[in-house]
């Protein structure tokens, strides 16, 4: 792979992973639009590793509190960090079950088509706008219920369809359930940590049969580093601006992308 291709992939992954516009859709479409071969699972894993590190660094205080809270839970005490850990855990079962089913029946690649991406990009744009426009900001992560976390987790499972956007559907669910914009974004990103880890584990299992994987390691390290830098910047910008600008700019982008893809596919 050329250096320019690696840089483009890394920037796309880093910028789009935590914005409600679907990073997987952009990663799938990039080689097609550039006329390049698919980057392969190792590059995808390394790109996600970079974004995982970014969210760990940005939310290091939450991660610290969760780690301390887990030990407190063993003694029967529920600290704010321990409760956050339980909320994230409550959101996990749907995506793990649905993702496991897709992997077991080898359906993951079947969903990686431009038509699926175009349709899901458009379909999930309207709920994001409606939830943001009419959703009330009456809850925070500290006051949300385990039922709220489980429902957001159900939404997260839908995001295994490329184009739906994991961050997009979880932020949509968060706003619909009464979380503020920044709180919805924060919980969505914290939820992403175990999901990205699970994705990496599954991908590594698939990679064990790839004889050429080691030859791509240097490329993967470049992608991981650039994905980390761009993701950290994207998270910082989103968390600073989301309360002021809302999700409408992302909705408009999704509509433009979806319509553009449909036009391109019809040509």
C-alpha positions, -999 to +999 in steps of 0.1 A: +000+000+000+012+035-008+019+060+020-008+083+007-034+055+009-023+047+045-026+083+055-060+087+039-073+055+057-059+066+090-074+100+089-107+087+078-108+061+106-097+086+132-120+114+122-151+093+116-149+066+143-166+088+170-186+111+147-222+099+139-213+093+102-201+056+102-163+049+101-168+014+088-187+028+058-159+052+050-132+025+054-151+002+030-158+029+004-123+044+004-105+017-015-134+015-040-134+052-047-096+054-049-094+024-072-073+005-047-075-030-033-092-035+001-068-027+029-074-060+046-083-069+082-049-061+097-050-025+087-086-023+100-075-037+133-046-013+137-068+016+127-092+007+154-064+002+179-054+038+173-089+051+179-092+029+210-060+045+224-074+079+217-106+074+237-086+059+265-064+090+266-092+115+263-114+099+289-086+088+312-104+101+343-134+080+335-112+050+328-094+055+361-127+058+380-140+026+363-109+007+372-111+017+408-148+012+409-145-024+397-123-032+427-148-015+450-176-036+435-157-067+447-161-054+483-198-047+478-194-009+474-209+008+444-189+040+435-197+063+406-170+046+386-183+012+395-218+022+385-204+035+352-187+001+346-220-016+353-239+007+328-214-001+301-216-038+309-254-036+306-251-022+271-229-050+258-250-082+254-270-072+222-239-062+202-219-092+213-248-116+205-256-100+171-219-097+162-213-133+172-241-144+150-228-125+120-193-139+126-206-175+131-227-174+099-200-156+079-223-127+071-199-098+079-185-095+044-220-098+029-230-065+045-199-046+031-217-034-001-220+002-013-258-003-016-262-014+020-241+016+031-260+041+010-294+029+023-284+026+060-266+060+058-299+076+047-323+055+069-305+063+102-300+100+094-337+110+101-339+094+136-307+112+146-322+145+136-355+138+153-340+126+185-317+156+187-344+181+177-371+169+201-351+149+227-351+164+262-318+170+280-329+158+314-304+131+323-267+126+327-246+094+328-247+096+366-286+097+366-294+074+337-309+040+345-296+005+336-327+002+314-314+032+295-280+016+291-296-016+279-317+002+253-287+021+240-270-012+238-298-025+216-293+004+193-255-003+192-262-038+178-279-022+148-246-004+140-231-037+129-247-028+096-222-006+078-235+029+073-257+029+104-228+043+125-222+030+160-218+064+174-247+077+154-273+051+166-261+052+202-262+090+203-297+088+188-308+064+215-292+085+242-309+117+230-343+099+227-339+087+263-332+122+277-294+124+277-279+157+268-258+160+236-224+159+253-235+131+277-248+110+248-215+115+230-195+107+262-214+075+269-213+064+233-175+067+233-171+049+266-193+021+253-170+018+223-141+006+244-152-031+250-167-032+215-135-022+198-116-047+220-140-074+209-137-065+173-099-066+176-100-101+192-123-115+164-101-099+137-069-113+152-086-148+152-093-143+115-058-130+109-042-161+123-046-178+089-033-149+070+003-157+059+009-121+046-002-104+079+034-099+091+044-081+060+017-054+066+028-047+102+048-016+094+018-002+074-004-011+103+017+008+128+016+039+106-022+037+104-025+031+142-004+062+150-022+085+126-056+071+136-048+079+172-038+115+165-068+122+142-092+105+166-080+124+196-085+156+177-120+146+165-131+137+200-118+170+214-137+190+188-169+170+191-170+173+229-163+210+227-188+219+200-216+193+202-238+212+227-236+243+205-239+229+170-260+198+177-261+168+153-277+186+123-244+190+104-238+153+106-274+146+095-269+168+064-236+151+057-252+116+059-280+126+035-254+141+011-233+109+013-262+085+010-277+104-020-243+107-036-237+070-033-271+061-048-264+084-078-229+069-082-243+033-081-270+042-107-244+055-132 
